[in-house]
Amino acid sequence: MMYVQQPPNAVQVEASEGCNLRCTFCGIQGIREAAGGPYKLMTLDTAERVASEMRRLKWPARVEFAMHGEPTMNPLLPKILGRFRAALPGNQIMVTSNGGGLLKDPSVIDAMFTAGLNLLCLDNYEYVKIVPKVLARWRNDQRIPVFQYPQDAAAPHPHHRHPVSTRAVLVIQDISVAEKGSHATLDNHAGAAAPPLAEPLKARCAKPFRELSVRWDGSVALCCDDWRGAYKIGSVNEVDLDTLWQHPRFMAARKRLAVGDRAFGVCSGCDKKSVRVGLLPDKLGKAKMPAYSLEDAQHLLDATSGKPLTPSVPRPWEER
């Protein structure tokens, strides 16, 4: 019987590639030489394609807008959220932002919640102090509760599933100083943010089993930590979403990662510590994946050959 991967827990959507900031700990430095534009922006057509495919497949996955840029730099973001909410009335929708696109017009926050947003996570980077300025200017006419995460015990966890009626703003503690919570761990973004590991971790990774990451133009790479898109799967604008999720290139990587073998592609230098890896490859840890084969090796080679999806900016450890 052919192995079929269960639907993802989360679908990550990149509304914008590019950021108003260029934080030292972020993989943005591996794809952008400077902060600011020009931004690469997801269109309504691509957003509609992703949302309609999720509806067709009846995926209950969380929809998380973040990835490799500042989502609020896309002026279409409220409309994009509206398309996802119309297609997915029962799915949780979250936006993670540094507040850069909200500073000039904080009423965009209201527009996002009106469109169907559940959680707005504001990364409170202390060195720029954007978030306090945004909140000070925001009227909050809808009386959306604002929590400090992880300090407030009542704050909804940003990556847990909540009732679709949930609406909240989470002010996320600066990752450079946080000591607890889901945003307290810095990693090397597979070598885009910090030097890659000299030797691959011998550790399982759950990300390609639980997350599907769709870039601004509909293309899909292995995971969100593959900032440059070096491990290429395909595009949702060319094939169905479930075809991408079950793609032989995805399966080849999963077979290696399920047994703790990261010695390939961007995974070889990644220091990401995955969670709940005992529950692989399915959500109960009971399914059995076929053994890695020569055919899988060819799929892996095809995925890693050629140029990455996003042009690279060499980091100091990569320069010759």
N, C-alpha and C positions, 0 to 999 in steps of 0.2 A: 504494500500500500504506500502511495506517495505521501511524503511528509508535507503537511500544510501548516504554515506558521499562523498562530492565532492573531487576531487583529491587535494593533498597537494600543497601548494605554494612552498615548498622547500623540497628536499630530502637531508638529511645530511648523509655524508658518513665518516666513521672512517677508514682512511688509516692505522693508527697506534694507538694502545693503549699503553700508556706510554709516558713519556716526559723527555727531557733532563733537564728540570727545575722542581722545586717543589714550586711554588709560594704560599705564605701564604694564599692568597685569593681564591685559586683554589680547586675544588673538587678532584683533582688528589691525594691530601693527604688522601682521604678516600678510595683509591684503591691501592696506592703505598707507600711503606715505605721509598723510597729514589728516587732521580732523576736518570735518565738513564735507561738502559735496565735491563733485557731482554725485548725487545719490542714484542708485539703481532701484526703481520702485515697482512693486507688484501692481499689475493692472487689475481692473475689475473683472475682466474676462478670465484671467488666471485664477483669481480668488473664487469666482463663480464655478470654475472647473473643479477646483479642489473641494469646495463645499458640496457641490452636487454629487461628486463621486462618493464622498463620505455618506451622504444621504442615501444614495443607491445601495451602498454596502451595509447600511445600518450600523456603522461603527459608532460605539458610544464613547469614543476617545475624547479626552480633553483637547481643546484647541488652544495652543500657546503661541502667542505672537512675540517673537524675540529674535533669536539666532544671531546673525552677523551684522547687526546695525541697529539704529534707533528707529523703532517702528513709527513714532509720532512725526518723523520727518516726511512720511507719506501723507499728503493732504487728503487722500482718499480713505484713510484709515477708518473713520466712522462708517463710511459707506461699505467698506470691506467687511467690517464687523456685522453690519446689517445683513449682508448677503449670507454670511455664515449663520447668523441667528435665524433667518428665514428658512434656511435649508435644514438647520439642526436645532429645533426648539428645545430638545432635551439635553444638549451637550454643554459642558462647562467651557467658557471662553475666558481667556486670561491674556492680558497685555503686560509685558515687562518693559519699563521705560526709565531713562535717567531724567526725564522731564524736559529735555531740550526743546522738543517741539511744542511744549505746553506753556513755556515761559511767556511768550508773546500773547497767547490767547488761551488762558486756562479754561474757558468755556468748552474747549474741545473735550475736556473730561466729561462734562454733562452730555455732549453729543455721543460719546462712546458708550456711556451707560444707557442712554436712550435707545441706542442701536442694538443693545443686548449684551453688553459686557457684564461679566460677573466679578472679576478681580482685576484691579489695576495695581500692579506691583511697581513701586517707585524706588529705584536704587538710589539711596541717599549718600552719594559720594561726597565726603566731607571736604575734599580739596576744591570742589567747585561750588558747593552749597546751592545747587539749582533747586532741589526739591523743596526746601523751606520757603523759597521765594514763590514757587508755584502755588503751594498750599496757602500762603498768605494772601495771594491775589484771587484765589478761587472762591467764588461765592457759595458753592455747594448748596444750591437751591433744592436739590433732591434729598438733602440730608443723608448722604452716603456715609456710613461709619468709617472712620479713619483709625487704623491700628498701627502700632509700632511692632515690627516683626524682627526678631523673635521675642522681644521684651514683654509684649502684652500676652498674657496667658489665653485671653479670649480670641486672639487673632487666628483666622482660618489659615491653615497650612497652605502655602501657595501651590504645592504639588500633590495635594490630596484631593479626592473627589468630594464635592459639596453639592447640596441641593441647587438646582438651577435657579432658584429664587434668590440665592446668595448674591449680595452686592456689597463690595467693600474695597477700600483703598488700603493697601499695605505699604507702609514706609519701611523699606528693607534696610537694615543696618549695613553700613559700609562694609563690603566684603573684605577690605584690607585690615579691618580691626575686629570683625565679628569672630566670636569664639564658639558660637553654637548656632543651630538652625541650618536649614538646607542651603543657605547661601554663604556658609562660613568656610568653604574649602576652595582654595586657589589651585588650579592645575595648569599644565603647560599647553593646553589646547593642541595636543599632538605636535608640539614643536613650533606653533605659530606665536605663542605668547612667551614661552621660555624654552630653554634648550631641551631637545628630545632626550629620552633616556638612552644611555649608552648600550644597555641590554634590555630587551623586551621584558615586561612583567610576565610572570607565569601566573596569570590570574584571569578568571572568566570575566566577561563583560556583558551586561544585559542590554545596553543601549540599542543595538540593532534588532533586538527582540521586542522591545517595548516602545520605541519611539520611531516615528517616521518624520523626517525633516525635509520640508519643501522650500526651496530657495525662491527668491523674488521672481524668477522667470519660469518657475515650474519644474526646474531640474531637481534631481534628488541624488544626494551622495550618501555615504554610509551612515553618518550621524552628524549632529550639530558640532561636535568637536573637530570634525574635518573641515576647518575654516576655508580652505582653498578648494575643496571639492576634488581631492586627488583620487578618491575611490568613487568612481562614477557608476550610478545605477541606470538612470534614464530620465525621462521628462513626463510629467503628468499631462502635458499638452500634446504628447505623442501616443501614449498608451494609457490604459486604465490604471487607476490607483492600486487595485488589487494585483494587477500584473506586476507592477513595480514592487509591491510588498512581498510577493512570492518569487521575485526575479532570481534566476540562478546565481547572479552575482551577489545578491544579498545572502542567499543560502550558503554559498561557498564561504563567505566571511563568518556566518553564524556557526557553521560546523567547526571552524577553527577556534572561535571565541568560546564556544560551549565547553571545550575541553581545556581552556586556559592557554591556548596557543595564540599569542599576539605577534608572532614573528613574520609580519607581512605588512606592506604599505605603511600608511600613517599610524596604524595600530602599534607598530614596532617601537615607536618612540613615545607613545601616549602613557601618561601616568595617572589617568583617571581611575579612581577606586569605585567600582560599581557596587550597587547594593542589591540585596536579595538574590544573589547569583545562584543560590541553591534551588531556586524555583525556575530553572531553565531546562529545556527550551520553552515549555509552555508555562502557564501561570500557576500550575500546581507541581511542577517538577516531575511529572510522570511520563511525558512523551519521550520517545526515542528518536533521535535524528540518525539518518543514514551516515555511514562513515565517509570521511573526506576521500575524494577520488581524483583520478587524473583529469576527468572532465571538470571537476570543481577547480582544479589548479589552473585550467585554461580560462575559466570564467574569471577567476581572481586576476590572472594576468591581463585579460581584456579590460577589467575594471580599473586597473592601475596604470595602463599604458596611455601614452599621449599626454596632452596638456591638461592641467586641472581646469575645473569649471570657472575658477576665479584666478586671474593673474596674481602671481606671488610678488610680495615685496620682501627681498632677502633680509633676514635678520642677521645680527653680527656673527652668530655661530654658523650661519650658512654661507657667508661671503667668502669667496676664494681670495 
